[in-house]
Amino acid sequence: QVQLVESGGSLVQAGGSLRLSCAASGDTFSFSSNAMGWFRQAPGKGRELVAVINWNGQSINYADSVKGRFTISRDNAKNTVYLQMNSLKPEDTAVYFCAAKKSPWAVPGATERETDFTSWGRGTQVTVSS
């Protein structure tokens, strides 16, 4: 496991953009070897998948609700994963969590299991106003 810290959450108007970062520390070897994901939890709802990126950034699994608007990326040299969020909607309001997957893989369209992610950040708040 690694320690993960999210940053970049803020208040933004609908239609705006925001970039989240997740910095890893501790076992950085695991970070560079495994898939990384973003999840979110809106008020009154359970935690849901946003996107997962495989170990080298070549395969990505996006939730349908964010396809075409959000982009996940990673920089293994910096031990950091990013989430670029464009065309934000009020329904994107949530706490966004970074997580490390125990495997290197991200399969487009696959259902991600929270139990497959062994390390979690504490989250960063994103609020989108109308």
C-alpha positions as CSV (number, residue, x, y, z in Angstrom):
1,Q,0.0,0.0,0.0
2,V,0.9,3.6,-0.5
3,Q,-0.3,6.8,1.2
4,L,-2.5,8.9,-1.1
5,V,-3.4,12.6,-0.8
6,E,-5.9,14.3,-3.1
7,S,-5.8,18.0,-3.8
8,G,-7.4,20.5,-6.1
9,G,-11.0,20.3,-5.0
10,S,-12.9,23.6,-5.0
11,L,-16.1,25.5,-5.8
12,V,-16.6,26.0,-9.5
13,Q,-19.5,27.1,-11.6
14,A,-21.4,24.8,-14.0
15,G,-19.5,24.5,-17.3
16,G,-16.2,25.2,-15.7
17,S,-13.1,23.1,-15.3
18,L,-11.1,21.7,-12.4
19,R,-8.0,19.5,-12.1
20,L,-7.5,17.1,-9.3
21,S,-4.2,15.6,-8.2
22,C,-3.3,12.6,-6.2
23,A,0.2,12.4,-4.7
24,A,1.6,9.1,-3.5
25,S,4.2,8.6,-0.9
26,G,5.6,5.6,1.0
27,D,5.6,2.5,-1.3
28,T,6.0,4.4,-4.6
29,F,7.0,1.1,-6.3
30,S,3.5,-0.1,-5.9
31,F,2.1,3.2,-7.4
32,S,4.1,2.8,-10.6
33,S,3.2,-0.9,-10.9
34,N,-0.5,-0.8,-10.3
35,A,-3.7,0.7,-11.8
36,M,-5.0,3.9,-10.1
37,G,-8.5,5.1,-9.8
38,W,-10.8,8.0,-9.0
39,F,-14.1,7.4,-7.2
40,R,-16.6,9.9,-5.9
41,Q,-19.4,10.0,-3.3
42,A,-22.2,12.6,-3.7
43,P,-24.4,13.6,-0.7
44,G,-26.8,10.8,0.1
45,K,-25.3,8.4,-2.4
46,G,-22.8,5.5,-2.3
47,R,-19.3,5.7,-3.7
48,E,-19.1,5.3,-7.4
49,L,-16.5,4.8,-10.1
50,V,-15.2,7.8,-12.0
51,A,-12.2,6.4,-13.9
52,V,-9.4,3.8,-13.6
53,I,-6.1,4.0,-15.5
54,N,-3.8,1.1,-16.0
55,W,-0.2,1.0,-14.9
56,N,1.3,2.8,-18.0
57,G,-1.7,5.0,-18.9
58,Q,-2.5,3.0,-22.1
59,S,-5.9,1.7,-21.0
60,I,-8.7,3.5,-19.2
61,N,-12.1,2.6,-17.8
62,Y,-14.5,5.6,-17.5
63,A,-17.9,5.8,-16.0
64,D,-20.6,6.6,-18.6
65,S,-21.5,9.7,-16.6
66,V,-18.1,11.3,-17.2
67,K,-17.1,10.1,-20.6
68,G,-16.1,12.9,-22.9
69,R,-15.8,15.4,-20.0
70,F,-13.2,13.9,-17.7
71,T,-9.7,12.7,-18.4
72,I,-7.6,10.6,-16.1
73,S,-3.9,10.6,-16.5
74,R,-0.8,9.6,-14.6
75,D,2.9,10.5,-14.3
76,N,4.7,7.6,-12.7
77,A,7.9,9.6,-12.5
78,K,6.1,12.1,-10.2
79,N,4.1,9.3,-8.4
80,T,0.9,11.3,-9.3
81,V,-2.4,10.6,-10.9
82,Y,-4.7,13.4,-12.2
83,L,-8.3,13.9,-13.0
84,Q,-9.0,16.8,-15.5
85,M,-12.7,17.7,-15.2
86,N,-14.3,19.8,-17.9
87,S,-17.9,20.9,-18.6
88,L,-18.7,20.3,-14.9
89,K,-22.3,19.8,-13.9
90,P,-24.0,20.3,-10.5
91,E,-24.4,16.5,-10.3
92,D,-20.7,16.2,-10.3
93,T,-20.7,17.6,-6.8
94,A,-19.1,15.0,-4.6
95,V,-16.1,14.1,-2.5
96,Y,-13.5,12.7,-4.9
97,F,-11.3,9.8,-3.7
98,C,-8.0,8.6,-5.2
99,A,-7.3,4.8,-4.8
100,A,-4.7,2.3,-5.7
101,K,-5.7,-1.0,-7.3
102,K,-4.0,-4.2,-6.4
103,S,-3.6,-5.2,-10.1
104,P,-2.0,-3.3,-13.0
105,W,-5.1,-3.5,-15.2
106,A,-7.9,-1.3,-16.3
107,V,-10.5,-2.8,-18.6
108,P,-12.9,-0.4,-20.5
109,G,-16.4,-1.1,-19.5
110,A,-15.6,-3.4,-16.6
111,T,-17.2,-3.1,-13.2
112,E,-14.7,-2.0,-10.7
113,R,-14.8,-3.5,-7.2
114,E,-13.9,-1.3,-4.3
115,T,-12.4,-4.3,-2.6
116,D,-9.8,-4.5,-5.4
117,F,-8.4,-1.1,-4.3
118,T,-6.2,-1.5,-1.3
119,S,-5.2,2.1,-0.6
120,W,-7.4,5.1,-0.4
121,G,-7.0,8.8,0.0
122,R,-9.2,10.8,2.4
123,G,-10.9,12.7,-0.4
124,T,-11.2,16.3,-1.8
125,Q,-14.5,18.2,-2.1
126,V,-15.7,19.3,-5.5
127,T,-18.7,21.6,-5.5
128,V,-20.4,22.7,-8.8
129,S,-22.8,25.5,-8.6
130,S,-25.5,26.3,-11.2
